[in-house]
């Protein structure tokens, strides 16, 4: 009887820990996605529509957000 209670306690603790980890990780991923969306919404200068402009912006790391 004593061993059975210990095993169920261990299983409960592991399950609760796993659920807590997944919830925290999910919240962090949602925050990261929201931050990336706000970085992507910006006005497009004329450079975005020419090949030379795209290469220049890409060299400066300004063509797309760093989160992608």
mmCIF file as Biopython writes it, N, C-alpha, C and O atoms, coordinates in Angstrom:
data_model
#
loop_
_atom_site.group_PDB
_atom_site.id
_atom_site.type_symbol
_atom_site.label_atom_id
_atom_site.label_alt_id
_atom_site.label_comp_id
_atom_site.label_asym_id
_atom_site.label_entity_id
_atom_site.label_seq_id
_atom_site.pdbx_PDB_ins_code
_atom_site.Cartn_x
_atom_site.Cartn_y
_atom_site.Cartn_z
_atom_site.occupancy
_atom_site.B_iso_or_equiv
_atom_site.auth_seq_id
_atom_site.auth_asym_id
_atom_site.pdbx_PDB_model_num
ATOM 1   N N  . UNK A ? 1  ? 0.821  -1.199 0.000   1.0 0.0 1  A 1 
ATOM 2   C CA . UNK A ? 1  ? 0.000  0.000  0.000   1.0 0.0 1  A 1 
ATOM 3   C C  . UNK A ? 1  ? 0.864  1.261  0.000   1.0 0.0 1  A 1 
ATOM 4   O O  . UNK A ? 1  ? 0.577  2.216  -0.722  1.0 0.0 1  A 1 
ATOM 5   N N  . UNK A ? 2  ? 1.919  1.258  0.810   1.0 0.0 2  A 1 
ATOM 6   C CA . UNK A ? 2  ? 2.797  2.426  0.922   1.0 0.0 2  A 1 
ATOM 7   C C  . UNK A ? 2  ? 3.508  2.711  -0.396  1.0 0.0 2  A 1 
ATOM 8   O O  . UNK A ? 2  ? 3.619  3.870  -0.796  1.0 0.0 2  A 1 
ATOM 9   N N  . UNK A ? 3  ? 3.987  1.683  -1.070  1.0 0.0 3  A 1 
ATOM 10  C CA . UNK A ? 3  ? 4.693  1.854  -2.339  1.0 0.0 3  A 1 
ATOM 11  C C  . UNK A ? 3  ? 3.744  2.373  -3.406  1.0 0.0 3  A 1 
ATOM 12  O O  . UNK A ? 3  ? 4.137  3.191  -4.238  1.0 0.0 3  A 1 
ATOM 13  N N  . UNK A ? 4  ? 2.513  1.916  -3.393  1.0 0.0 4  A 1 
ATOM 14  C CA . UNK A ? 4  ? 1.520  2.347  -4.369  1.0 0.0 4  A 1 
ATOM 15  C C  . UNK A ? 4  ? 1.250  3.851  -4.249  1.0 0.0 4  A 1 
ATOM 16  O O  . UNK A ? 4  ? 1.143  4.545  -5.259  1.0 0.0 4  A 1 
ATOM 17  N N  . UNK A ? 5  ? 1.143  4.349  -3.023  1.0 0.0 5  A 1 
ATOM 18  C CA . UNK A ? 5  ? 0.914  5.777  -2.792  1.0 0.0 5  A 1 
ATOM 19  C C  . UNK A ? 5  ? 2.116  6.587  -3.269  1.0 0.0 5  A 1 
ATOM 20  O O  . UNK A ? 5  ? 1.942  7.653  -3.859  1.0 0.0 5  A 1 
ATOM 21  N N  . UNK A ? 6  ? 3.324  6.103  -3.025  1.0 0.0 6  A 1 
ATOM 22  C CA . UNK A ? 6  ? 4.524  6.813  -3.482  1.0 0.0 6  A 1 
ATOM 23  C C  . UNK A ? 6  ? 4.551  6.918  -4.997  1.0 0.0 6  A 1 
ATOM 24  O O  . UNK A ? 6  ? 4.849  7.981  -5.542  1.0 0.0 6  A 1 
ATOM 25  N N  . UNK A ? 7  ? 4.239  5.816  -5.686  1.0 0.0 7  A 1 
ATOM 26  C CA . UNK A ? 7  ? 4.259  5.849  -7.151  1.0 0.0 7  A 1 
ATOM 27  C C  . UNK A ? 7  ? 3.214  6.812  -7.701  1.0 0.0 7  A 1 
ATOM 28  O O  . UNK A ? 7  ? 3.495  7.561  -8.636  1.0 0.0 7  A 1 
ATOM 29  N N  . UNK A ? 8  ? 2.021  6.799  -7.134  1.0 0.0 8  A 1 
ATOM 30  C CA . UNK A ? 8  ? 0.995  7.726  -7.607  1.0 0.0 8  A 1 
ATOM 31  C C  . UNK A ? 8  ? 1.389  9.171  -7.312  1.0 0.0 8  A 1 
ATOM 32  O O  . UNK A ? 8  ? 1.089  10.068 -8.100  1.0 0.0 8  A 1 
ATOM 33  N N  . UNK A ? 9  ? 2.052  9.400  -6.194  1.0 0.0 9  A 1 
ATOM 34  C CA . UNK A ? 9  ? 2.528  10.751 -5.873  1.0 0.0 9  A 1 
ATOM 35  C C  . UNK A ? 9  ? 3.586  11.197 -6.875  1.0 0.0 9  A 1 
ATOM 36  O O  . UNK A ? 9  ? 3.566  12.340 -7.331  1.0 0.0 9  A 1 
ATOM 37  N N  . UNK A ? 10 ? 4.499  10.311 -7.217  1.0 0.0 10 A 1 
ATOM 38  C CA . UNK A ? 10 ? 5.540  10.638 -8.201  1.0 0.0 10 A 1 
ATOM 39  C C  . UNK A ? 10 ? 4.913  10.924 -9.559  1.0 0.0 10 A 1 
ATOM 40  O O  . UNK A ? 10 ? 5.297  11.882 -10.231 1.0 0.0 10 A 1 
ATOM 41  N N  . UNK A ? 11 ? 3.962  10.110 -9.964  1.0 0.0 11 A 1 
ATOM 42  C CA . UNK A ? 11 ? 3.288  10.322 -11.253 1.0 0.0 11 A 1 
ATOM 43  C C  . UNK A ? 11 ? 2.546  11.654 -11.253 1.0 0.0 11 A 1 
ATOM 44  O O  . UNK A ? 11 ? 2.568  12.367 -12.257 1.0 0.0 11 A 1 
ATOM 45  N N  . UNK A ? 12 ? 1.890  12.004 -10.147 1.0 0.0 12 A 1 
ATOM 46  C CA . UNK A ? 12 ? 1.163  13.271 -10.061 1.0 0.0 12 A 1 
ATOM 47  C C  . UNK A ? 12 ? 2.118  14.458 -10.148 1.0 0.0 12 A 1 
ATOM 48  O O  . UNK A ? 12 ? 1.833  15.428 -10.850 1.0 0.0 12 A 1 
ATOM 49  N N  . UNK A ? 13 ? 3.238  14.391 -9.449  1.0 0.0 13 A 1 
ATOM 50  C CA . UNK A ? 13 ? 4.212  15.491 -9.469  1.0 0.0 13 A 1 
ATOM 51  C C  . UNK A ? 13 ? 4.795  15.659 -10.868 1.0 0.0 13 A 1 
ATOM 52  O O  . UNK A ? 13 ? 4.931  16.784 -11.349 1.0 0.0 13 A 1 
ATOM 53  N N  . UNK A ? 14 ? 5.137  14.567 -11.518 1.0 0.0 14 A 1 
ATOM 54  C CA . UNK A ? 14 ? 5.693  14.642 -12.876 1.0 0.0 14 A 1 
ATOM 55  C C  . UNK A ? 14 ? 4.667  15.214 -13.842 1.0 0.0 14 A 1 
ATOM 56  O O  . UNK A ? 14 ? 5.008  16.038 -14.690 1.0 0.0 14 A 1 
ATOM 57  N N  . UNK A ? 15 ? 3.421  14.789 -13.724 1.0 0.0 15 A 1 
ATOM 58  C CA . UNK A ? 15 ? 2.369  15.293 -14.610 1.0 0.0 15 A 1 
ATOM 59  C C  . UNK A ? 15 ? 2.143  16.785 -14.407 1.0 0.0 15 A 1 
ATOM 60  O O  . UNK A ? 15 ? 2.036  17.533 -15.378 1.0 0.0 15 A 1 
ATOM 61  N N  . UNK A ? 16 ? 2.069  17.220 -13.166 1.0 0.0 16 A 1 
ATOM 62  C CA . UNK A ? 16 ? 1.874  18.643 -12.879 1.0 0.0 16 A 1 
ATOM 63  C C  . UNK A ? 16 ? 3.063  19.454 -13.381 1.0 0.0 16 A 1 
ATOM 64  O O  . UNK A ? 16 ? 2.876  20.534 -13.940 1.0 0.0 16 A 1 
ATOM 65  N N  . UNK A ? 17 ? 4.268  18.959 -13.194 1.0 0.0 17 A 1 
ATOM 66  C CA . UNK A ? 17 ? 5.462  19.666 -13.673 1.0 0.0 17 A 1 
ATOM 67  C C  . UNK A ? 17 ? 5.462  19.780 -15.190 1.0 0.0 17 A 1 
ATOM 68  O O  . UNK A ? 17 ? 5.791  20.835 -15.732 1.0 0.0 17 A 1 
ATOM 69  N N  . UNK A ? 18 ? 5.099  18.714 -15.876 1.0 0.0 18 A 1 
ATOM 70  C CA . UNK A ? 18 ? 5.060  18.733 -17.334 1.0 0.0 18 A 1 
ATOM 71  C C  . UNK A ? 18 ? 4.014  19.712 -17.844 1.0 0.0 18 A 1 
ATOM 72  O O  . UNK A ? 18 ? 4.276  20.461 -18.784 1.0 0.0 18 A 1 
ATOM 73  N N  . UNK A ? 19 ? 2.842  19.715 -17.242 1.0 0.0 19 A 1 
ATOM 74  C CA . UNK A ? 19 ? 1.788  20.650 -17.654 1.0 0.0 19 A 1 
ATOM 75  C C  . UNK A ? 19 ? 2.236  22.086 -17.399 1.0 0.0 19 A 1 
ATOM 76  O O  . UNK A ? 19 ? 2.022  22.952 -18.248 1.0 0.0 19 A 1 
ATOM 77  N N  . UNK A ? 20 ? 2.847  22.356 -16.258 1.0 0.0 20 A 1 
ATOM 78  C CA . UNK A ? 20 ? 3.324  23.709 -15.957 1.0 0.0 20 A 1 
ATOM 79  C C  . UNK A ? 20 ? 4.382  24.143 -16.966 1.0 0.0 20 A 1 
ATOM 80  O O  . UNK A ? 20 ? 4.361  25.282 -17.431 1.0 0.0 20 A 1 
ATOM 81  N N  . UNK A ? 21 ? 5.297  23.254 -17.305 1.0 0.0 21 A 1 
ATOM 82  C CA . UNK A ? 21 ? 6.327  23.578 -18.291 1.0 0.0 21 A 1 
ATOM 83  C C  . UNK A ? 21 ? 5.701  23.901 -19.645 1.0 0.0 21 A 1 
ATOM 84  O O  . UNK A ? 21 ? 6.089  24.876 -20.289 1.0 0.0 21 A 1 
ATOM 85  N N  . UNK A ? 22 ? 4.743  23.095 -20.077 1.0 0.0 22 A 1 
ATOM 86  C CA . UNK A ? 22 ? 4.108  23.325 -21.377 1.0 0.0 22 A 1 
ATOM 87  C C  . UNK A ? 22 ? 3.317  24.629 -21.402 1.0 0.0 22 A 1 
ATOM 88  O O  . UNK A ? 22 ? 3.307  25.320 -22.421 1.0 0.0 22 A 1 
ATOM 89  N N  . UNK A ? 23 ? 2.662  24.976 -20.313 1.0 0.0 23 A 1 
ATOM 90  C CA . UNK A ? 23 ? 1.909  26.230 -20.249 1.0 0.0 23 A 1 
ATOM 91  C C  . UNK A ? 23 ? 2.855  27.420 -20.311 1.0 0.0 23 A 1 
ATOM 92  O O  . UNK A ? 23 ? 2.604  28.372 -21.050 1.0 0.0 23 A 1 
ATOM 93  N N  . UNK A ? 24 ? 3.930  27.378 -19.550 1.0 0.0 24 A 1 
ATOM 94  C CA . UNK A ? 24 ? 4.898  28.484 -19.556 1.0 0.0 24 A 1 
ATOM 95  C C  . UNK A ? 24 ? 5.546  28.612 -20.928 1.0 0.0 24 A 1 
ATOM 96  O O  . UNK A ? 24 ? 5.686  29.722 -21.444 1.0 0.0 24 A 1 
ATOM 97  N N  . UNK A ? 25 ? 5.942  27.496 -21.523 1.0 0.0 25 A 1 
ATOM 98  C CA . UNK A ? 25 ? 6.558  27.530 -22.845 1.0 0.0 25 A 1 
ATOM 99  C C  . UNK A ? 25 ? 5.572  28.045 -23.889 1.0 0.0 25 A 1 
ATOM 100 O O  . UNK A ? 25 ? 5.955  28.810 -24.775 1.0 0.0 25 A 1 
ATOM 101 N N  . UNK A ? 26 ? 4.323  27.638 -23.797 1.0 0.0 26 A 1 
ATOM 102 C CA . UNK A ? 26 ? 3.308  28.120 -24.734 1.0 0.0 26 A 1 
ATOM 103 C C  . UNK A ? 26 ? 3.110  29.619 -24.626 1.0 0.0 26 A 1 
ATOM 104 O O  . UNK A ? 26 ? 2.979  30.302 -25.642 1.0 0.0 26 A 1 
ATOM 105 N N  . UNK A ? 27 ? 3.087  30.139 -23.407 1.0 0.0 27 A 1 
ATOM 106 C CA . UNK A ? 27 ? 2.937  31.585 -23.222 1.0 0.0 27 A 1 
ATOM 107 C C  . UNK A ? 27 ? 4.129  32.340 -23.790 1.0 0.0 27 A 1 
ATOM 108 O O  . UNK A ? 27 ? 3.960  33.406 -24.381 1.0 0.0 27 A 1 
ATOM 109 N N  . UNK A ? 28 ? 5.327  31.803 -23.621 1.0 0.0 28 A 1 
ATOM 110 C CA . UNK A ? 28 ? 6.518  32.452 -24.179 1.0 0.0 28 A 1 
ATOM 111 C C  . UNK A ? 28 ? 6.479  32.446 -25.707 1.0 0.0 28 A 1 
ATOM 112 O O  . UNK A ? 28 ? 6.864  33.430 -26.339 1.0 0.0 28 A 1 
ATOM 113 N N  . UNK A ? 29 ? 6.018  31.347 -26.302 1.0 0.0 29 A 1 
ATOM 114 C CA . UNK A ? 29 ? 5.924  31.270 -27.763 1.0 0.0 29 A 1 
ATOM 115 C C  . UNK A ? 29 ? 4.896  32.262 -28.295 1.0 0.0 29 A 1 
ATOM 116 O O  . UNK A ? 29 ? 5.130  32.901 -29.321 1.0 0.0 29 A 1 
ATOM 117 N N  . UNK A ? 30 ? 3.763  32.399 -27.615 1.0 0.0 30 A 1 
ATOM 118 C CA . UNK A ? 30 ? 2.736  33.355 -28.040 1.0 0.0 30 A 1 
ATOM 119 C C  . UNK A ? 30 ? 3.279  34.773 -27.959 1.0 0.0 30 A 1 
ATOM 120 O O  . UNK A ? 30 ? 3.034  35.577 -28.858 1.0 0.0 30 A 1 
ATOM 121 N N  . UNK A ? 31 ? 4.014  35.095 -26.896 1.0 0.0 31 A 1 
ATOM 122 C CA . UNK A ? 31 ? 4.603  36.432 -26.769 1.0 0.0 31 A 1 
ATOM 123 C C  . UNK A ? 31 ? 5.604  36.685 -27.888 1.0 0.0 31 A 1 
ATOM 124 O O  . UNK A ? 31 ? 5.644  37.778 -28.453 1.0 0.0 31 A 1 
ATOM 125 N N  . UNK A ? 32 ? 6.415  35.677 -28.211 1.0 0.0 32 A 1 
ATOM 126 C CA . UNK A ? 32 ? 7.396  35.822 -29.277 1.0 0.0 32 A 1 
ATOM 127 C C  . UNK A ? 32 ? 6.709  36.048 -30.629 1.0 0.0 32 A 1 
ATOM 128 O O  . UNK A ? 32 ? 7.164  36.871 -31.424 1.0 0.0 32 A 1 
ATOM 129 N N  . UNK A ? 33 ? 5.633  35.332 -30.886 1.0 0.0 33 A 1 
ATOM 130 C CA . UNK A ? 33 ? 4.896  35.488 -32.143 1.0 0.0 33 A 1 
ATOM 131 C C  . UNK A ? 33 ? 4.267  36.875 -32.217 1.0 0.0 33 A 1 
ATOM 132 O O  . UNK A ? 33 ? 4.297  37.509 -33.272 1.0 0.0 33 A 1 
ATOM 133 N N  . UNK A ? 34 ? 3.696  37.355 -31.111 1.0 0.0 34 A 1 
ATOM 134 C CA . UNK A ? 34 ? 3.101  38.691 -31.103 1.0 0.0 34 A 1 
ATOM 135 C C  . UNK A ? 34 ? 4.147  39.770 -31.335 1.0 0.0 34 A 1 
ATOM 136 O O  . UNK A ? 34 ? 3.900  40.727 -32.069 1.0 0.0 34 A 1 
ATOM 137 N N  . UNK A ? 35 ? 5.320  39.622 -30.712 1.0 0.0 35 A 1 
ATOM 138 C CA . UNK A ? 35 ? 6.399  40.587 -30.935 1.0 0.0 35 A 1 
ATOM 139 C C  . UNK A ? 35 ? 6.836  40.586 -32.395 1.0 0.0 35 A 1 
ATOM 140 O O  . UNK A ? 35 ? 7.114  41.641 -32.966 1.0 0.0 35 A 1 
ATOM 141 N N  . UNK A ? 36 ? 6.896  39.413 -32.990 1.0 0.0 36 A 1 
ATOM 142 C CA . UNK A ? 36 ? 7.302  39.310 -34.385 1.0 0.0 36 A 1 
ATOM 143 C C  . UNK A ? 36 ? 6.265  39.966 -35.294 1.0 0.0 36 A 1 
ATOM 144 O O  . UNK A ? 36 ? 6.628  40.610 -36.278 1.0 0.0 36 A 1 
ATOM 145 N N  . UNK A ? 37 ? 4.990  39.810 -34.979 1.0 0.0 37 A 1 
ATOM 146 C CA . UNK A ? 37 ? 3.940  40.436 -35.789 1.0 0.0 37 A 1 
ATOM 147 C C  . UNK A ? 37 ? 4.056  41.950 -35.744 1.0 0.0 37 A 1 
ATOM 148 O O  . UNK A ? 37 ? 3.875  42.616 -36.764 1.0 0.0 37 A 1 
ATOM 149 N N  . UNK A ? 38 ? 4.359  42.507 -34.563 1.0 0.0 38 A 1 
ATOM 150 C CA . UNK A ? 38 ? 4.471  43.959 -34.469 1.0 0.0 38 A 1 
ATOM 151 C C  . UNK A ? 38 ? 5.696  44.463 -35.227 1.0 0.0 38 A 1 
ATOM 152 O O  . UNK A ? 38 ? 5.685  45.584 -35.735 1.0 0.0 38 A 1 
ATOM 153 N N  . UNK A ? 39 ? 6.750  43.653 -35.310 1.0 0.0 39 A 1 
ATOM 154 C CA . UNK A ? 39 ? 7.932  44.062 -36.068 1.0 0.0 39 A 1 
ATOM 155 C C  . UNK A ? 39 ? 7.678  44.004 -37.568 1.0 0.0 39 A 1 
ATOM 156 O O  . UNK A ? 39 ? 8.289  44.755 -38.328 1.0 0.0 39 A 1 
ATOM 157 N N  . UNK A ? 40 ? 6.786  43.125 -37.999 1.0 0.0 40 A 1 
ATOM 158 C CA . UNK A ? 40 ? 6.548  42.957 -39.428 1.0 0.0 40 A 1 
ATOM 159 C C  . UNK A ? 40 ? 5.608  44.019 -39.978 1.0 0.0 40 A 1 
ATOM 160 O O  . UNK A ? 40 ? 5.626  44.288 -41.179 1.0 0.0 40 A 1 
ATOM 161 N N  . UNK A ? 41 ? 4.783  44.634 -39.123 1.0 0.0 41 A 1 
ATOM 162 C CA . UNK A ? 41 ? 3.844  45.649 -39.585 1.0 0.0 41 A 1 
ATOM 163 C C  . UNK A ? 41 ? 4.569  46.987 -39.578 1.0 0.0 41 A 1 
ATOM 164 O O  . UNK A ? 41 ? 4.747  47.606 -38.529 1.0 0.0 41 A 1 
ATOM 165 N N  . UNK A ? 42 ? 4.978  47.416 -40.750 1.0 0.0 42 A 1 
ATOM 166 C CA . UNK A ? 42 ? 5.689  48.683 -40.884 1.0 0.0 42 A 1 
ATOM 167 C C  . UNK A ? 42 ? 5.526  49.166 -42.318 1.0 0.0 42 A 1 
ATOM 168 O O  . UNK A ? 42 ? 5.213  48.369 -43.202 1.0 0.0 42 A 1 
ATOM 169 N N  . UNK A ? 43 ? 5.731  50.445 -42.564 1.0 0.0 43 A 1 
ATOM 170 C CA . UNK A ? 43 ? 5.593  50.934 -43.940 1.0 0.0 43 A 1 
ATOM 171 C C  . UNK A ? 43 ? 6.736  50.422 -44.813 1.0 0.0 43 A 1 
ATOM 172 O O  . UNK A ? 43 ? 7.870  50.271 -44.358 1.0 0.0 43 A 1 
ATOM 173 N N  . UNK A ? 44 ? 6.411  50.163 -46.064 1.0 0.0 44 A 1 
ATOM 174 C CA . UNK A ? 44 ? 7.410  49.668 -47.006 1.0 0.0 44 A 1 
ATOM 175 C C  . UNK A ? 44 ? 7.981  50.823 -47.824 1.0 0.0 44 A 1 
ATOM 176 O O  . UNK A ? 44 ? 7.237  51.484 -48.547 1.0 0.0 44 A 1 
ATOM 177 N N  . UNK A ? 45 ? 9.286  51.079 -47.725 1.0 0.0 45 A 1 
ATOM 178 C CA . UNK A ? 45 ? 9.887  52.092 -48.600 1.0 0.0 45 A 1 
ATOM 179 C C  . UNK A ? 45 ? 10.023 51.536 -50.018 1.0 0.0 45 A 1 
ATOM 180 O O  . UNK A ? 45 ? 9.791  50.351 -50.254 1.0 0.0 45 A 1 
ATOM 181 N N  . UNK A ? 46 ? 10.390 52.377 -50.926 1.0 0.0 46 A 1 
ATOM 182 C CA . UNK A ? 46 ? 10.520 51.977 -52.325 1.0 0.0 46 A 1 
ATOM 183 C C  . UNK A ? 46 ? 11.600 50.907 -52.506 1.0 0.0 46 A 1 
ATOM 184 O O  . UNK A ? 46 ? 11.552 50.139 -53.468 1.0 0.0 46 A 1 
ATOM 185 N N  . UNK A ? 47 ? 12.563 50.850 -51.601 1.0 0.0 47 A 1 
ATOM 186 C CA . UNK A ? 47 ? 13.650 49.869 -51.700 1.0 0.0 47 A 1 
ATOM 187 C C  . UNK A ? 47 ? 13.144 48.431 -51.633 1.0 0.0 47 A 1 
ATOM 188 O O  . UNK A ? 47 ? 13.812 47.527 -52.133 1.0 0.0 47 A 1 
ATOM 189 N N  . UNK A ? 48 ? 11.994 48.202 -51.034 1.0 0.0 48 A 1 
ATOM 190 C CA . UNK A ? 48 ? 11.476 46.852 -50.900 1.0 0.0 48 A 1 
ATOM 191 C C  . UNK A ? 48 ? 11.084 46.241 -52.236 1.0 0.0 48 A 1 
ATOM 192 O O  . UNK A ? 48 ? 10.926 45.024 -52.333 1.0 0.0 48 A 1 
ATOM 193 N N  . UNK A ? 49 ? 10.925 47.059 -53.260 1.0 0.0 49 A 1 
ATOM 194 C CA . UNK A ? 49 ? 10.371 46.571 -54.514 1.0 0.0 49 A 1 
ATOM 195 C C  . UNK A ? 49 ? 11.393 46.496 -55.641 1.0 0.0 49 A 1 
ATOM 196 O O  . UNK A ? 49 ? 11.024 46.236 -56.786 1.0 0.0 49 A 1 
ATOM 197 N N  . UNK A ? 50 ? 12.662 46.716 -55.341 1.0 0.0 50 A 1 
ATOM 198 C CA . UNK A ? 50 ? 13.711 46.557 -56.353 1.0 0.0 50 A 1 
ATOM 199 C C  . UNK A ? 50 ? 14.734 45.556 -55.836 1.0 0.0 50 A 1 
ATOM 200 O O  . UNK A ? 50 ? 14.934 45.421 -54.629 1.0 0.0 50 A 1 
ATOM 201 N N  . UNK A ? 51 ? 15.379 44.857 -56.763 1.0 0.0 51 A 1 
ATOM 202 C CA . UNK A ? 51 ? 16.350 43.840 -56.367 1.0 0.0 51 A 1 
ATOM 203 C C  . UNK A ? 51 ? 17.539 44.462 -55.637 1.0 0.0 51 A 1 
ATOM 204 O O  . UNK A ? 51 ? 18.006 43.917 -54.638 1.0 0.0 51 A 1 
ATOM 205 N N  . UNK A ? 52 ? 18.022 45.584 -56.124 1.0 0.0 52 A 1 
ATOM 206 C CA . UNK A ? 52 ? 19.162 46.256 -55.481 1.0 0.0 52 A 1 
ATOM 207 C C  . UNK A ? 52 ? 18.767 46.719 -54.079 1.0 0.0 52 A 1 
ATOM 208 O O  . UNK A ? 52 ? 19.545 46.581 -53.135 1.0 0.0 52 A 1 
ATOM 209 N N  . UNK A ? 53 ? 17.569 47.261 -53.946 1.0 0.0 53 A 1 
ATOM 210 C CA . UNK A ? 53 ? 17.103 47.708 -52.633 1.0 0.0 53 A 1 
ATOM 211 C C  . UNK A ? 53 ? 16.961 46.561 -51.653 1.0 0.0 53 A 1 
ATOM 212 O O  . UNK A ? 53 ? 17.291 46.692 -50.474 1.0 0.0 53 A 1 
ATOM 213 N N  . UNK A ? 54 ? 16.460 45.417 -52.157 1.0 0.0 54 A 1 
ATOM 214 C CA . UNK A ? 54 ? 16.310 44.247 -51.294 1.0 0.0 54 A 1 
ATOM 215 C C  . UNK A ? 54 ? 17.677 43.770 -50.807 1.0 0.0 54 A 1 
ATOM 216 O O  . UNK A ? 54 ? 17.839 43.431 -49.634 1.0 0.0 54 A 1 
ATOM 217 N N  . UNK A ? 55 ? 18.656 43.745 -51.705 1.0 0.0 55 A 1 
ATOM 218 C CA . UNK A ? 55 ? 20.001 43.304 -51.320 1.0 0.0 55 A 1 
ATOM 219 C C  . UNK A ? 55 ? 20.601 44.267 -50.292 1.0 0.0 55 A 1 
ATOM 220 O O  . UNK A ? 55 ? 21.216 43.829 -49.320 1.0 0.0 55 A 1 
ATOM 221 N N  . UNK A ? 56 ? 20.426 45.578 -50.504 1.0 0.0 56 A 1 
ATOM 222 C CA . UNK A ? 56 ? 20.953 46.558 -49.546 1.0 0.0 56 A 1 
ATOM 223 C C  . UNK A ? 56 ? 20.302 46.394 -48.172 1.0 0.0 56 A 1 
ATOM 224 O O  . UNK A ? 56 ? 20.987 46.383 -47.150 1.0 0.0 56 A 1 
ATOM 225 N N  . UNK A ? 57 ? 18.977 46.267 -48.158 1.0 0.0 57 A 1 
ATOM 226 C CA . UNK A ? 57 ? 18.286 46.108 -46.880 1.0 0.0 57 A 1 
ATOM 227 C C  . UNK A ? 57 ? 18.650 44.786 -46.205 1.0 0.0 57 A 1 
ATOM 228 O O  . UNK A ? 57 ? 18.747 44.714 -44.980 1.0 0.0 57 A 1 
ATOM 229 N N  . UNK A ? 58 ? 18.848 43.756 -47.001 1.0 0.0 58 A 1 
ATOM 230 C CA . UNK A ? 58 ? 19.212 42.457 -46.439 1.0 0.0 58 A 1 
ATOM 231 C C  . UNK A ? 58 ? 20.619 42.501 -45.839 1.0 0.0 58 A 1 
ATOM 232 O O  . UNK A ? 58 ? 20.870 41.866 -44.815 1.0 0.0 58 A 1 
ATOM 233 N N  . UNK A ? 59 ? 21.529 43.236 -46.456 1.0 0.0 59 A 1 
ATOM 234 C CA . UNK A ? 59 ? 22.877 43.384 -45.899 1.0 0.0 59 A 1 
ATOM 235 C C  . UNK A ? 59 ? 22.851 44.119 -44.559 1.0 0.0 59 A 1 
ATOM 236 O O  . UNK A ? 59 ? 23.646 43.821 -43.668 1.0 0.0 59 A 1 
ATOM 237 N N  . UNK A ? 60 ? 21.939 45.076 -44.421 1.0 0.0 60 A 1 
ATOM 238 C CA . UNK A ? 60 ? 21.811 45.833 -43.172 1.0 0.0 60 A 1 
ATOM 239 C C  . UNK A ? 60 ? 20.918 45.120 -42.156 1.0 0.0 60 A 1 
ATOM 240 O O  . UNK A ? 60 ? 20.691 45.629 -41.059 1.0 0.0 60 A 1 
ATOM 241 N N  . UNK A ? 61 ? 20.411 43.938 -42.525 1.0 0.0 61 A 1 
ATOM 242 C CA . UNK A ? 61 ? 19.496 43.154 -41.675 1.0 0.0 61 A 1 
ATOM 243 C C  . UNK A ? 61 ? 18.198 43.907 -41.396 1.0 0.0 61 A 1 
ATOM 244 O O  . UNK A ? 61 ? 17.634 43.790 -40.308 1.0 0.0 61 A 1 
ATOM 245 N N  . UNK A ? 62 ? 17.724 44.678 -42.373 1.0 0.0 62 A 1 
ATOM 246 C CA . UNK A ? 62 ? 16.487 45.436 -42.215 1.0 0.0 62 A 1 
ATOM 247 C C  . UNK A ? 62 ? 15.362 44.922 -43.099 1.0 0.0 62 A 1 
ATOM 248 O O  . UNK A ? 62 ? 14.242 45.427 -43.020 1.0 0.0 62 A 1 
ATOM 249 N N  . UNK A ? 63 ? 15.636 43.925 -43.941 1.0 0.0 63 A 1 
ATOM 250 C CA . UNK A ? 63 ? 14.614 43.486 -44.890 1.0 0.0 63 A 1 
ATOM 251 C C  . UNK A ? 63 ? 13.489 42.731 -44.197 1.0 0.0 63 A 1 
ATOM 252 O O  . UNK A ? 63 ? 12.319 42.923 -44.530 1.0 0.0 63 A 1 
ATOM 253 N N  . UNK A ? 64 ? 13.816 41.899 -43.265 1.0 0.0 64 A 1 
ATOM 254 C CA . UNK A ? 64 ? 12.788 41.192 -42.503 1.0 0.0 64 A 1 
ATOM 255 C C  . UNK A ? 64 ? 13.180 41.189 -41.034 1.0 0.0 64 A 1 
ATOM 256 O O  . UNK A ? 64 ? 14.359 41.322 -40.706 1.0 0.0 64 A 1 
ATOM 257 N N  . UNK A ? 65 ? 12.209 41.040 -40.151 1.0 0.0 65 A 1 
ATOM 258 C CA . UNK A ? 65 ? 12.508 41.065 -38.717 1.0 0.0 65 A 1 
ATOM 259 C C  . UNK A ? 65 ? 13.471 39.948 -38.320 1.0 0.0 65 A 1 
ATOM 260 O O  . UNK A ? 65 ? 13.538 38.908 -38.975 1.0 0.0 65 A 1 
ATOM 261 N N  . UNK A ? 66 ? 14.196 40.174 -37.267 1.0 0.0 66 A 1 
ATOM 262 C CA . UNK A ? 66 ? 15.173 39.185 -36.809 1.0 0.0 66 A 1 
ATOM 263 C C  . UNK A ? 66 ? 14.512 37.945 -36.219 1.0 0.0 66 A 1 
ATOM 264 O O  . UNK A ? 66 ? 15.169 36.918 -36.047 1.0 0.0 66 A 1 
ATOM 265 N N  . UNK A ? 67 ? 13.232 38.027 -35.910 1.0 0.0 67 A 1 
ATOM 266 C CA . UNK A ? 67 ? 12.560 36.878 -35.293 1.0 0.0 67 A 1 
ATOM 267 C C  . UNK A ? 67 ? 12.188 35.816 -36.313 1.0 0.0 67 A 1 
ATOM 268 O O  . UNK A ? 67 ? 11.801 34.714 -35.925 1.0 0.0 67 A 1 
ATOM 269 N N  . UNK A ? 68 ? 12.291 36.105 -37.585 1.0 0.0 68 A 1 
ATOM 270 C CA . UNK A ? 68 ? 11.936 35.104 -38.596 1.0 0.0 68 A 1 
ATOM 271 C C  . UNK A ? 68 ? 13.086 34.177 -38.880 1.0 0.0 68 A 1 
ATOM 272 O O  . UNK A ? 68 ? 12.960 33.273 -39.706 1.0 0.0 68 A 1 
#
